[in-house]
Amino acid sequence: MKISRVRWACRRGMLELDVLFQPFVENHYEQLSAADKHIFVKLLEGEDPVLFAWFMGHETCSDPELAAMVIRVRGRTAP
């Protein structure tokens, strides 16, 4: 997927997710492997309430690849 489409997909309906995804894409996405880029794009296909629950630690993702990407994004965008 082109980076412009990934940037667009990072624009969410929740500010909390925008604050996580947009800096990650701008600063780290290009360095990901092709496989990890695919996983990140798959993550972006999730519904905002589900993603919010995963990123805020209220729920754990059952998909190990997505769960690892959640941890990676959180770790790269932490203050």
N, C-alpha and C positions, 0 to 999 in steps of 0.2 A: 504494500500500500504506500502511496506517495506520502511524503511528510506533510504536505498541505492538507491531505485528507485526515491524517492522524491528528494534526493540530485542531482541525474542525471537530473531530470526534471527541476531543478533550474538553470542548465547551459543553458544560453540563447544565442541568437545571438547578444544581446545588453549588453554592459558592465554595463550600468546604471541599468538594471534589475538584473544582476548577483550581483551587489553591494547591492541590496535590498534583494533578495531572499536567497542567500547563508548564510549570517549572521543570518537571521531569522530562517532558518531551523536548523542551528547549535546551536543556543541559546534558541529557544522558541518552536520549533515544537513539541518536545516530551511532553511538558506540555499542549498542546492543548487537548480539549475533542475530542472524536471520531468524533463528528459532525463537529467540527471546522477543524479537519484534512481533512475531506472529502471536506469541502468548500475550503480549501487551495489548495488541489489537483485539484479541479475543476477550480480554478483560474489559476493554471499552464497550463491548457489546452488552455488558451487564446493565441491569436496571439500576437507576440511581439509589433507591432505598437499600438495595442489597449491597451495592458497592459501599455506601455510607456505613452500613453495619460492619462490613469487613474491615474497612479502613479505621474505624473508630474502636474496633476490638469488641464490639457487641456480639458478633458472630464470627465463626471461623468458616472459611471456604472449604468445601469438601474436595475440591479438585486440587491436588498437590501442586501442579504447575501454576495455577492461578494464585494459590495461597502464597507460594514463593514470590510471585511477582508483586503481590500486595506488600509483602515485607520489604522487598527491594525498593518499591516506590516510596513507601513510608520512610525508609532509611535514607534515601537520597534527597528527600524534601523536608526532613526534620529541621527545625530551627537550630 
